[in-house]
Amino acid sequence: MKDLLPTATPARTRAAVREIIRPHRAVAAAGFGLLIVATSVGLLVQPLLGYVVDLVAGRQPATLLTTPVALLVLVGVIQGLLTSWGLVLVARFGETALAELRERFVERALALPLERVERAGSGDLTSRVTGDVARVAEAVRSALPALARSLLSIVLTLVAMALLDWRFMVAALLAIPVQVHTGRWYVRNAVPLYAAQRVATGEQQQQLLDTLAGASTVRSLRAEADHLARVDGRSRAAVELTMRGVHLMLRFYSRLHVGEYIGLAAVLAAGVLLVGEGAVTVGTATAAALYFLNLFGPINTALALLDDAQAATASLARLIGVADVAAEAPRQAHGEGVSVRGLGHAYEPGRPVLHGVDLDIEPGKRVALVGPSGAGKTTLAKIVAGVHEPTTGTVRAPAGIAMVTQEVHVFAGPLADDLRLARPQATDDDLRAALATVEALEWAEALPDGLATVVGQGGHRLTGAQRQQLALARLVLTDPALAVLDEATAEAGSTGARTLERAVEQAIDGRTALIVAHRLTQAASADRVVVMDGGRVVEDGSHDDLRQAGGRYAGHWAAWTRHHAHDGD
């Protein structure tokens, strides 16, 4: 069962939001203040129209209409300008806060121990990096300004109705119980329905991918009908849920309309009674009815954003949950060397893969780890590099550590940018010097556009040996105190491996190094060889001493030299 990354509690989410927006309160206050003023100015339209109605009903001269009409134009211009200005400030506030949240999340996500990510599953972190960030961003860019304007319009419109006559506001409030009940009913039914719809759509896409990817096998087994039936079944299920969502939305708006009709009828009835009593004029009653009609859009917008708000809030809690993950305690610095004491580690409780390992690496020395598959070499190397935290024991290592494994990722983009990931301020001369150190400059400059050649996904394809040289060049640019190499020459044949071995030698020259040796020639050139088996250190000494001792390493070396004699190794 996956141990998912944490999700922040509602209280912590609110607290984190306050922390993020606190430095930007002035911009937020200015933006929302301008929206309040713009909305208030816009509310002058209804009284002006009511005044026009009174002038017409009283058969006043047409020249008296000039002033209210001019004021209507002025109100429209001022409201438009203030609204635009306010929305710009609100957008600036939202985008700045979103950028800070994204940076905090990415910074902490990159610092997560690989072991923690593996326990959660890479899909959990990936979904947060992509889907959750996109959902929160969409809410900040679209939902937040729309919701702010809607709520301001609702509150200020009700206040304006009360200023006309308090009984108009009471009549308008009769629609609220229906609208609140509709909103709660929608959220209760929409959330599980849309969740099921997303699952069904995912299953449909997975079935399509499985069928297309295995098309040749499907045809060879004459199983086309069966797979088409599966695709049809998954597609029908997805369509059925989609149509249920459409019907739910139609019922949602139908119920909202019922509330609108109830409120409008109440306001019109109040207007008839108040005009009959002489408490208000026909124009005032008209203004009240127009105010209530003006509420339809904001209320519908606010209720329609309930689903988006819930989804964005859930995504926000997932982002803050990762951003709040406690940073690992810094390791105790140990000069330029390494000291491991009583190290034990288990990926699963009760199944240790390392047992009481002790290891010292003096500054500037190279130690090679050898042993059969499953001996614990890679686990030990990753713990020393800080990728994993030990279950028991202590590790003291330099502050600057770089690790190169046989699984090298080439980032999409120009080769120079790929190299500068290790040292952003590196000049072109620095890049060429690093490539020359690992014997990669010749082929790099021979690429179609030299260091500007796009590599990685969609770009120029590099060989396995070239990818390893690229990783070693990044190591040179990083200039770490300790280099940890896990089978960094395993991706090449004999000729390529000899080139990579020279590249490794030159890349780690003068550095403290821990090398998981795929080829025993690497062990032969190391200062010390540590032989592991069953998660324990079983031999430790120089290459020559261990050969003469006639133990396990001597047996490994004899077998290696016999097997690779024809390669000239």
TIDRENNU-429809 format. One record per residue (C-alpha): residue number from 1; y negated, x negated, z. Coordinates in steps of 0.1 Angstrom, whole numbers, m for minus. Example, Ala and Ser with C-alpha at 12.3 -4.5 7.8 and 13.67 -1.06 7.14 Angstrom:
// TIDRENNU-429809
+-----+-------+-------+-------+
! seq !    py !    px !    pz !
+-----+-------+-------+-------+
!   1 !    45 !  m123 !    78 !
!   2 !    11 !  m137 !    71 !
+-----+-------+-------+-------+
This chain:
// TIDRENNU-429809
+-----+-------+-------+-------+
! seq !    py !    px !    pz !
+-----+-------+-------+-------+
!   1 !     0 !     0 !     0 !
!   2 !   m34 !   m13 !   m10 !
!   3 !   m59 !   m23 !    17 !
!   4 !   m90 !   m10 !     0 !
!   5 !  m124 !   m26 !     6 !
!   6 !  m145 !    m8 !    32 !
!   7 !  m167 !    22 !    27 !
!   8 !  m198 !    26 !    48 !
!   9 !  m202 !    55 !    72 !
!  10 !  m229 !    81 !    65 !
!  11 !  m249 !    67 !    94 !
!  12 !  m246 !    32 !    81 !
!  13 !  m255 !    43 !    46 !
!  14 !  m287 !    59 !    58 !
!  15 !  m295 !    28 !    79 !
!  16 !  m289 !     5 !    49 !
!  17 !  m311 !    26 !    27 !
!  18 !  m339 !    24 !    52 !
!  19 !  m335 !   m13 !    54 !
!  20 !  m338 !   m16 !    16 !
!  21 !  m368 !     7 !    12 !
!  22 !  m387 !    m5 !    42 !
!  23 !  m405 !   m34 !    23 !
!  24 !  m415 !    m9 !    m4 !
!  25 !  m428 !    19 !    17 !
!  26 !  m464 !    15 !     4 !
!  27 !  m453 !    19 !   m33 !
!  28 !  m430 !    49 !   m23 !
!  29 !  m458 !    66 !    m3 !
!  30 !  m483 !    61 !   m32 !
!  31 !  m459 !    75 !   m58 !
!  32 !  m448 !   105 !   m38 !
!  33 !  m484 !   111 !   m27 !
!  34 !  m496 !   112 !   m63 !
!  35 !  m468 !   137 !   m71 !
!  36 !  m479 !   159 !   m42 !
!  37 !  m515 !   159 !   m54 !
!  38 !  m503 !   165 !   m90 !
!  39 !  m481 !   194 !   m80 !
!  40 !  m509 !   208 !   m58 !
!  41 !  m534 !   206 !   m87 !
!  42 !  m508 !   223 !  m110 !
!  43 !  m506 !   252 !   m85 !
!  44 !  m542 !   261 !   m94 !
!  45 !  m529 !   275 !  m127 !
!  46 !  m515 !   307 !  m113 !
!  47 !  m547 !   317 !   m94 !
!  48 !  m568 !   310 !  m124 !
!  49 !  m545 !   331 !  m146 !
!  50 !  m547 !   358 !  m119 !
!  51 !  m585 !   356 !  m121 !
!  52 !  m583 !   360 !  m158 !
!  53 !  m562 !   392 !  m153 !
!  54 !  m588 !   405 !  m128 !
!  55 !  m616 !   398 !  m154 !
!  56 !  m597 !   417 !  m181 !
!  57 !  m587 !   445 !  m158 !
!  58 !  m623 !   449 !  m147 !
!  59 !  m635 !   449 !  m184 !
!  60 !  m658 !   420 !  m177 !
!  61 !  m677 !   402 !  m205 !
!  62 !  m656 !   378 !  m225 !
!  63 !  m680 !   350 !  m218 !
!  64 !  m668 !   349 !  m183 !
!  65 !  m634 !   337 !  m195 !
!  66 !  m649 !   304 !  m206 !
!  67 !  m650 !   289 !  m171 !
!  68 !  m613 !   297 !  m161 !
!  69 !  m600 !   286 !  m195 !
!  70 !  m619 !   253 !  m192 !
!  71 !  m605 !   248 !  m157 !
!  72 !  m570 !   255 !  m170 !
!  73 !  m573 !   227 !  m195 !
!  74 !  m588 !   204 !  m169 !
!  75 !  m560 !   212 !  m145 !
!  76 !  m534 !   205 !  m172 !
!  77 !  m549 !   171 !  m180 !
!  78 !  m553 !   160 !  m144 !
!  79 !  m518 !   171 !  m135 !
!  80 !  m503 !   153 !  m164 !
!  81 !  m521 !   120 !  m156 !
!  82 !  m513 !   122 !  m119 !
!  83 !  m477 !   131 !  m126 !
!  84 !  m472 !   102 !  m150 !
!  85 !  m488 !    77 !  m126 !
!  86 !  m467 !    90 !   m97 !
!  87 !  m435 !    89 !  m117 !
!  88 !  m442 !    53 !  m127 !
!  89 !  m446 !    43 !   m90 !
!  90 !  m415 !    62 !   m80 !
!  91 !  m395 !    46 !  m108 !
!  92 !  m408 !    11 !   m97 !
!  93 !  m399 !    18 !   m61 !
!  94 !  m364 !    31 !   m71 !
!  95 !  m356 !     3 !   m96 !
!  96 !  m368 !   m24 !   m71 !
!  97 !  m346 !    m9 !   m43 !
!  98 !  m317 !    m6 !   m67 !
!  99 !  m321 !   m42 !   m78 !
! 100 !  m320 !   m54 !   m42 !
! 101 !  m289 !   m33 !   m34 !
! 102 !  m272 !   m46 !   m66 !
! 103 !  m280 !   m83 !   m58 !
! 104 !  m268 !   m79 !   m22 !
! 105 !  m236 !   m63 !   m34 !
! 106 !  m229 !   m89 !   m61 !
! 107 !  m237 !  m118 !   m38 !
! 108 !  m213 !  m105 !   m11 !
! 109 !  m187 !   m95 !   m37 !
! 110 !  m186 !  m130 !   m51 !
! 111 !  m183 !  m144 !   m16 !
! 112 !  m153 !  m122 !    m7 !
! 113 !  m121 !  m142 !    m1 !
! 114 !   m98 !  m140 !   m30 !
! 115 !   m70 !  m129 !    m6 !
! 116 !   m92 !   m99 !     6 !
! 117 !   m97 !   m89 !   m31 !
! 118 !   m60 !   m92 !   m38 !
! 119 !   m51 !   m70 !    m8 !
! 120 !   m75 !   m43 !   m21 !
! 121 !   m65 !   m47 !   m57 !
! 122 !   m89 !   m59 !   m84 !
! 123 !   m93 !   m24 !   m96 !
! 124 !  m111 !   m13 !   m64 !
! 125 !  m137 !   m40 !   m67 !
! 126 !  m140 !   m35 !  m105 !
! 127 !  m146 !     2 !  m101 !
! 128 !  m174 !    m5 !   m76 !
! 129 !  m190 !   m31 !   m98 !
! 130 !  m190 !    m8 !  m128 !
! 131 !  m186 !    29 !  m120 !
! 132 !  m203 !    30 !   m86 !
! 133 !  m233 !     8 !   m96 !
! 134 !  m238 !    29 !  m128 !
! 135 !  m237 !    61 !  m109 !
! 136 !  m262 !    50 !   m83 !
! 137 !  m284 !    36 !  m110 !
! 138 !  m283 !    69 !  m129 !
! 139 !  m292 !    88 !   m98 !
! 140 !  m322 !    64 !   m90 !
! 141 !  m335 !    66 !  m126 !
! 142 !  m330 !   103 !  m132 !
! 143 !  m319 !   124 !  m102 !
! 144 !  m343 !   109 !   m76 !
! 145 !  m376 !   116 !   m96 !
! 146 !  m363 !   150 !  m107 !
! 147 !  m352 !   160 !   m72 !
! 148 !  m385 !   147 !   m56 !
! 149 !  m406 !   168 !   m80 !
! 150 !  m384 !   199 !   m75 !
! 151 !  m385 !   198 !   m37 !
! 152 !  m423 !   192 !   m38 !
! 153 !  m427 !   221 !   m62 !
! 154 !  m406 !   244 !   m40 !
! 155 !  m424 !   236 !    m8 !
! 156 !  m459 !   236 !   m22 !
! 157 !  m453 !   268 !   m42 !
! 158 !  m441 !   286 !   m11 !
! 159 !  m472 !   274 !     8 !
! 160 !  m494 !   286 !   m21 !
! 161 !  m478 !   321 !   m20 !
! 162 !  m484 !   322 !    18 !
! 163 !  m521 !   314 !    12 !
! 164 !  m523 !   344 !   m12 !
! 165 !  m506 !   366 !    14 !
! 166 !  m479 !   357 !    38 !
! 167 !  m459 !   388 !    27 !
! 168 !  m454 !   373 !    m7 !
! 169 !  m437 !   343 !     8 !
! 170 !  m415 !   364 !    29 !
! 171 !  m404 !   384 !    m2 !
! 172 !  m397 !   352 !   m20 !
! 173 !  m375 !   339 !     8 !
! 174 !  m351 !   368 !     3 !
! 175 !  m336 !   348 !   m26 !
! 176 !  m327 !   318 !    m4 !
! 177 !  m295 !   331 !    13 !
! 178 !  m280 !   338 !   m22 !
! 179 !  m290 !   304 !   m34 !
! 180 !  m277 !   285 !    m4 !
! 181 !  m244 !   304 !    m5 !
! 182 !  m242 !   296 !   m42 !
! 183 !  m248 !   259 !   m37 !
! 184 !  m222 !   256 !    m9 !
! 185 !  m197 !   276 !   m30 !
! 186 !  m203 !   253 !   m60 !
! 187 !  m199 !   221 !   m41 !
! 188 !  m167 !   233 !   m24 !
! 189 !  m151 !   242 !   m58 !
! 190 !  m167 !   215 !   m80 !
! 191 !  m158 !   184 !   m61 !
! 192 !  m120 !   188 !   m62 !
! 193 !  m121 !   202 !   m97 !
! 194 !  m140 !   173 !  m112 !
! 195 !  m118 !   148 !   m93 !
! 196 !   m87 !   164 !  m108 !
! 197 !  m104 !   164 !  m142 !
! 198 !  m111 !   126 !  m140 !
! 199 !   m75 !   120 !  m130 !
! 200 !   m62 !   142 !  m159 !
! 201 !   m85 !   124 !  m184 !
! 202 !   m72 !    90 !  m171 !
! 203 !   m36 !   102 !  m175 !
! 204 !   m43 !   114 !  m210 !
! 205 !   m59 !    81 !  m220 !
! 206 !   m30 !    61 !  m205 !
! 207 !    m5 !    82 !  m224 !
! 208 !   m23 !    76 !  m256 !
! 209 !   m25 !    39 !  m250 !
! 210 !    12 !    37 !  m240 !
! 211 !    22 !    56 !  m272 !
! 212 !     0 !    35 !  m295 !
! 213 !     9 !     2 !  m279 !
! 214 !    46 !     9 !  m282 !
! 215 !    44 !    27 !  m316 !
! 216 !    70 !     4 !  m332 !
! 217 !    95 !     9 !  m304 !
! 218 !    88 !    47 !  m304 !
! 219 !    96 !    48 !  m342 !
! 220 !   127 !    27 !  m339 !
! 221 !   141 !    50 !  m312 !
! 222 !   131 !    81 !  m332 !
! 223 !   111 !    93 !  m301 !
! 224 !    80 !   104 !  m319 !
! 225 !    84 !   141 !  m310 !
! 226 !    89 !   133 !  m274 !
! 227 !    58 !   111 !  m272 !
! 228 !    37 !   136 !  m291 !
! 229 !    48 !   163 !  m267 !
! 230 !    37 !   141 !  m238 !
! 231 !     3 !   134 !  m254 !
! 232 !     0 !   171 !  m261 !
! 233 !     8 !   181 !  m225 !
! 234 !   m16 !   156 !  m210 !
! 235 !   m44 !   166 !  m235 !
! 236 !   m38 !   203 !  m227 !
! 237 !   m41 !   196 !  m190 !
! 238 !   m74 !   177 !  m195 !
! 239 !   m88 !   204 !  m217 !
! 240 !   m78 !   232 !  m193 !
! 241 !   m96 !   214 !  m164 !
! 242 !  m126 !   208 !  m186 !
! 243 !  m128 !   245 !  m195 !
! 244 !  m124 !   254 !  m158 !
! 245 !  m154 !   232 !  m152 !
! 246 !  m174 !   250 !  m179 !
! 247 !  m165 !   284 !  m164 !
! 248 !  m174 !   272 !  m129 !
! 249 !  m208 !   261 !  m142 !
! 250 !  m214 !   295 !  m159 !
! 251 !  m205 !   313 !  m127 !
! 252 !  m228 !   290 !  m108 !
! 253 !  m258 !   298 !  m129 !
! 254 !  m249 !   335 !  m129 !
! 255 !  m251 !   336 !   m91 !
! 256 !  m283 !   317 !   m92 !
! 257 !  m298 !   344 !  m115 !
! 258 !  m288 !   371 !   m90 !
! 259 !  m308 !   353 !   m64 !
! 260 !  m337 !   349 !   m88 !
! 261 !  m337 !   386 !   m96 !
! 262 !  m336 !   396 !   m60 !
! 263 !  m365 !   374 !   m51 !
! 264 !  m386 !   385 !   m81 !
! 265 !  m379 !   421 !   m75 !
! 266 !  m390 !   416 !   m38 !
! 267 !  m422 !   398 !   m48 !
! 268 !  m431 !   425 !   m74 !
! 269 !  m424 !   452 !   m49 !
! 270 !  m446 !   435 !   m24 !
! 271 !  m473 !   432 !   m50 !
! 272 !  m472 !   469 !   m58 !
! 273 !  m475 !   478 !   m21 !
! 274 !  m503 !   454 !   m14 !
! 275 !  m523 !   464 !   m45 !
! 276 !  m518 !   500 !   m35 !
! 277 !  m531 !   493 !     0 !
! 278 !  m560 !   474 !   m15 !
! 279 !  m550 !   443 !     4 !
! 280 !  m549 !   422 !   m28 !
! 281 !  m560 !   425 !   m64 !
! 282 !  m538 !   429 !   m94 !
! 283 !  m547 !   393 !  m103 !
! 284 !  m535 !   380 !   m69 !
! 285 !  m502 !   399 !   m73 !
! 286 !  m499 !   385 !  m108 !
! 287 !  m504 !   350 !   m94 !
! 288 !  m477 !   356 !   m67 !
! 289 !  m452 !   367 !   m94 !
! 290 !  m461 !   337 !  m115 !
! 291 !  m456 !   314 !   m85 !
! 292 !  m421 !   328 !   m80 !
! 293 !  m412 !   325 !  m116 !
! 294 !  m424 !   289 !  m113 !
! 295 !  m398 !   284 !   m86 !
! 296 !  m368 !   291 !  m110 !
! 297 !  m369 !   257 !  m126 !
! 298 !  m372 !   235 !   m95 !
! 299 !  m347 !   255 !   m75 !
! 300 !  m321 !   254 !  m103 !
! 301 !  m328 !   217 !  m108 !
! 302 !  m323 !   209 !   m71 !
! 303 !  m291 !   229 !   m68 !
! 304 !  m277 !   214 !  m101 !
! 305 !  m283 !   180 !   m86 !
! 306 !  m261 !   187 !   m56 !
! 307 !  m230 !   174 !   m74 !
! 308 !  m248 !   143 !   m87 !
! 309 !  m263 !   136 !   m53 !
! 310 !  m229 !   139 !   m36 !
! 311 !  m213 !   115 !   m62 !
! 312 !  m242 !    91 !   m59 !
! 313 !  m241 !    91 !   m21 !
! 314 !  m203 !    84 !   m22 !
! 315 !  m208 !    55 !   m46 !
! 316 !  m237 !    42 !   m25 !
! 317 !  m214 !    42 !     6 !
! 318 !  m188 !    22 !   m14 !
! 319 !  m214 !    m4 !   m24 !
! 320 !  m229 !    m7 !    10 !
! 321 !  m194 !   m10 !    25 !
! 322 !  m189 !   m42 !     4 !
! 323 !  m224 !   m54 !    10 !
! 324 !  m218 !   m52 !    48 !
! 325 !  m186 !   m71 !    48 !
! 326 !  m191 !   m98 !    74 !
! 327 !  m196 !  m132 !    58 !
! 328 !  m169 !  m157 !    66 !
! 329 !  m177 !  m182 !    94 !
! 330 !  m187 !  m215 !    79 !
! 331 !  m160 !  m242 !    82 !
! 332 !  m166 !  m271 !   103 !
! 333 !  m178 !  m300 !    82 !
! 334 !  m156 !  m331 !    82 !
! 335 !  m176 !  m357 !    64 !
! 336 !  m161 !  m364 !    30 !
! 337 !  m124 !  m362 !    41 !
! 338 !  m100 !  m334 !    50 !
! 339 !   m81 !  m327 !    82 !
! 340 !   m54 !  m300 !    85 !
! 341 !   m37 !  m293 !   118 !
! 342 !    m9 !  m269 !   125 !
! 343 !   m14 !  m249 !    94 !
! 344 !     6 !  m218 !    89 !
! 345 !     1 !  m189 !    65 !
! 346 !    18 !  m157 !    55 !
! 347 !     8 !  m134 !    27 !
! 348 !    28 !  m106 !    44 !
! 349 !    34 !  m103 !    81 !
! 350 !    66 !  m119 !    92 !
! 351 !    71 !  m138 !    60 !
! 352 !    54 !  m172 !    64 !
! 353 !    51 !  m195 !    34 !
! 354 !    36 !  m225 !    54 !
! 355 !    49 !  m238 !    87 !
! 356 !    29 !  m262 !   109 !
! 357 !    15 !  m284 !    81 !
! 358 !    m5 !  m315 !    92 !
! 359 !   m25 !  m334 !    65 !
! 360 !   m53 !  m359 !    65 !
! 361 !   m71 !  m371 !    34 !
! 362 !   m95 !  m400 !    39 !
! 363 !  m128 !  m400 !    20 !
! 364 !  m125 !  m411 !   m16 !
! 365 !   m87 !  m410 !   m16 !
! 366 !   m64 !  m390 !   m39 !
! 367 !   m34 !  m371 !   m25 !
! 368 !    m8 !  m356 !   m48 !
! 369 !    13 !  m326 !   m37 !
! 370 !    47 !  m324 !   m52 !
! 371 !    78 !  m303 !   m46 !
! 372 !    99 !  m275 !   m61 !
! 373 !    85 !  m242 !   m71 !
! 374 !    78 !  m220 !   m40 !
! 375 !    74 !  m251 !   m17 !
! 376 !    39 !  m239 !    m7 !
! 377 !    18 !  m265 !   m27 !
! 378 !    m6 !  m240 !   m43 !
! 379 !   m10 !  m221 !   m10 !
! 380 !   m19 !  m253 !     8 !
! 381 !   m44 !  m263 !   m19 !
! 382 !   m61 !  m229 !   m19 !
! 383 !   m64 !  m229 !    18 !
! 384 !   m80 !  m264 !    17 !
! 385 !  m103 !  m251 !   m11 !
! 386 !  m113 !  m221 !    10 !
! 387 !   m98 !  m195 !   m13 !
! 388 !   m75 !  m183 !    15 !
! 389 !   m80 !  m183 !    52 !
! 390 !   m50 !  m197 !    72 !
! 391 !   m30 !  m174 !    94 !
! 392 !   m27 !  m202 !   121 !
! 393 !   m41 !  m237 !   125 !
! 394 !   m73 !  m253 !   115 !
! 395 !   m88 !  m268 !    84 !
! 396 !  m118 !  m292 !    83 !
! 397 !  m132 !  m301 !    49 !
! 398 !  m164 !  m312 !    32 !
! 399 !  m191 !  m286 !    26 !
! 400 !  m189 !  m291 !   m12 !
! 401 !  m156 !  m282 !   m27 !
! 402 !  m146 !  m274 !   m63 !
! 403 !  m112 !  m262 !   m75 !
! 404 !   m97 !  m263 !  m110 !
! 405 !   m65 !  m244 !  m117 !
! 406 !   m43 !  m240 !  m148 !
! 407 !   m59 !  m205 !  m152 !
! 408 !   m93 !  m213 !  m166 !
! 409 !  m117 !  m186 !  m176 !
! 410 !  m141 !  m192 !  m205 !
! 411 !  m172 !  m170 !  m201 !
! 412 !  m184 !  m153 !  m232 !
! 413 !  m216 !  m169 !  m246 !
! 414 !  m228 !  m203 !  m258 !
! 415 !  m208 !  m233 !  m247 !
! 416 !  m239 !  m248 !  m231 !
! 417 !  m244 !  m217 !  m209 !
! 418 !  m208 !  m218 !  m199 !
! 419 !  m213 !  m253 !  m186 !
! 420 !  m246 !  m245 !  m169 !
! 421 !  m228 !  m221 !  m147 !
! 422 !  m219 !  m252 !  m127 !
! 423 !  m255 !  m266 !  m126 !
! 424 !  m281 !  m242 !  m140 !
! 425 !  m308 !  m269 !  m142 !
! 426 !  m287 !  m293 !  m162 !
! 427 !  m303 !  m307 !  m193 !
! 428 !  m285 !  m310 !  m227 !
! 429 !  m281 !  m347 !  m220 !
! 430 !  m264 !  m338 !  m186 !
! 431 !  m240 !  m315 !  m205 !
! 432 !  m231 !  m342 !  m230 !
! 433 !  m225 !  m367 !  m203 !
! 434 !  m202 !  m344 !  m185 !
! 435 !  m183 !  m336 !  m217 !
! 436 !  m180 !  m373 !  m225 !
! 437 !  m166 !  m380 !  m190 !
! 438 !  m137 !  m357 !  m197 !
! 439 !  m133 !  m368 !  m234 !
! 440 !  m145 !  m335 !  m247 !
! 441 !  m178 !  m344 !  m264 !
! 442 !  m163 !  m352 !  m298 !
! 443 !  m147 !  m318 !  m303 !
! 444 !  m176 !  m299 !  m286 !
! 445 !  m201 !  m314 !  m310 !
! 446 !  m177 !  m307 !  m339 !
! 447 !  m179 !  m269 !  m332 !
! 448 !  m197 !  m248 !  m358 !
! 449 !  m230 !  m248 !  m338 !
! 450 !  m223 !  m276 !  m314 !
! 451 !  m231 !  m268 !  m278 !
! 452 !  m247 !  m235 !  m290 !
! 453 !  m214 !  m222 !  m304 !
! 454 !  m204 !  m189 !  m288 !
! 455 !  m171 !  m192 !  m270 !
! 456 !  m150 !  m168 !  m249 !
! 457 !  m142 !  m132 !  m258 !
! 458 !  m154 !  m125 !  m293 !
! 459 !  m164 !  m161 !  m299 !
! 460 !  m148 !  m194 !  m310 !
! 461 !  m113 !  m197 !  m296 !
! 462 !  m106 !  m229 !  m276 !
! 463 !   m72 !  m244 !  m271 !
! 464 !   m56 !  m246 !  m237 !
! 465 !   m64 !  m283 !  m234 !
! 466 !  m100 !  m277 !  m244 !
! 467 !  m104 !  m249 !  m218 !
! 468 !   m91 !  m273 !  m192 !
! 469 !  m115 !  m300 !  m203 !
! 470 !  m143 !  m274 !  m201 !
! 471 !  m133 !  m267 !  m165 !
! 472 !  m132 !  m304 !  m157 !
! 473 !  m167 !  m308 !  m172 !
! 474 !  m180 !  m280 !  m149 !
! 475 !  m164 !  m299 !  m120 !
! 476 !  m183 !  m331 !  m130 !
! 477 !  m216 !  m311 !  m132 !
! 478 !  m209 !  m295 !   m98 !
! 479 !  m204 !  m330 !   m83 !
! 480 !  m184 !  m318 !   m53 !
! 481 !  m174 !  m340 !   m24 !
! 482 !  m138 !  m327 !   m26 !
! 483 !  m120 !  m318 !   m58 !
! 484 !   m88 !  m296 !   m56 !
! 485 !   m67 !  m294 !   m87 !
! 486 !   m38 !  m270 !   m90 !
! 487 !   m16 !  m281 !  m120 !
! 488 !   m48 !  m286 !  m141 !
! 489 !   m28 !  m303 !  m169 !
! 490 !     0 !  m277 !  m172 !
! 491 !   m15 !  m259 !  m202 !
! 492 !    m9 !  m287 !  m227 !
! 493 !    20 !  m305 !  m244 !
! 494 !    28 !  m341 !  m238 !
! 495 !     0 !  m355 !  m260 !
! 496 !   m25 !  m330 !  m247 !
! 497 !   m14 !  m336 !  m211 !
! 498 !   m20 !  m374 !  m214 !
! 499 !   m55 !  m366 !  m226 !
! 500 !   m60 !  m342 !  m197 !
! 501 !   m47 !  m367 !  m172 !
! 502 !   m73 !  m392 !  m184 !
! 503 !   m99 !  m365 !  m181 !
! 504 !   m88 !  m357 !  m146 !
! 505 !   m89 !  m394 !  m136 !
! 506 !  m124 !  m397 !  m149 !
! 507 !  m136 !  m364 !  m134 !
! 508 !  m124 !  m372 !   m99 !
! 509 !  m133 !  m409 !  m100 !
! 510 !  m150 !  m417 !   m67 !
! 511 !  m143 !  m383 !   m51 !
! 512 !  m118 !  m371 !   m25 !
! 513 !   m91 !  m352 !   m43 !
! 514 !   m61 !  m330 !   m36 !
! 515 !   m39 !  m326 !   m66 !
! 516 !   m10 !  m302 !   m71 !
! 517 !     9 !  m324 !   m95 !
! 518 !    26 !  m307 !  m125 !
! 519 !    35 !  m341 !  m140 !
! 520 !    47 !  m368 !  m117 !
! 521 !    26 !  m394 !  m136 !
! 522 !    m3 !  m378 !  m117 !
! 523 !    15 !  m385 !   m84 !
! 524 !    22 !  m421 !   m95 !
! 525 !   m15 !  m427 !   m99 !
! 526 !   m25 !  m411 !   m66 !
! 527 !   m32 !  m430 !   m34 !
! 528 !    m6 !  m410 !   m15 !
! 529 !    21 !  m385 !   m23 !
! 530 !    30 !  m356 !    m1 !
! 531 !    63 !  m339 !    m8 !
! 532 !    67 !  m303 !     3 !
! 533 !    97 !  m280 !     5 !
! 534 !   101 !  m246 !    22 !
! 535 !    64 !  m246 !    33 !
! 536 !    68 !  m279 !    52 !
! 537 !    58 !  m315 !    46 !
! 538 !    91 !  m334 !    42 !
! 539 !    78 !  m368 !    29 !
! 540 !    45 !  m386 !    29 !
! 541 !    36 !  m420 !    16 !
! 542 !    26 !  m440 !   m15 !
! 543 !    44 !  m437 !   m48 !
! 544 !    61 !  m471 !   m45 !
! 545 !    71 !  m466 !    m9 !
! 546 !    87 !  m432 !   m15 !
! 547 !   106 !  m444 !   m46 !
! 548 !   121 !  m473 !   m25 !
! 549 !   129 !  m449 !     4 !
! 550 !   155 !  m432 !   m18 !
! 551 !   146 !  m397 !    m5 !
! 552 !   136 !  m365 !   m23 !
! 553 !   107 !  m380 !   m42 !
! 554 !   128 !  m408 !   m55 !
! 555 !   152 !  m382 !   m68 !
! 556 !   124 !  m362 !   m84 !
! 557 !   110 !  m394 !  m100 !
! 558 !   144 !  m405 !  m114 !
! 559 !   150 !  m371 !  m129 !
! 560 !   114 !  m370 !  m143 !
! 561 !   116 !  m404 !  m160 !
! 562 !   150 !  m396 !  m176 !
! 563 !   138 !  m363 !  m189 !
! 564 !   105 !  m375 !  m203 !
! 565 !   116 !  m409 !  m216 !
! 566 !   115 !  m397 !  m251 !
! 567 !    79 !  m387 !  m247 !
! 568 !    69 !  m422 !  m237 !
! 569 !    56 !  m410 !  m203 !
+-----+-------+-------+-------+
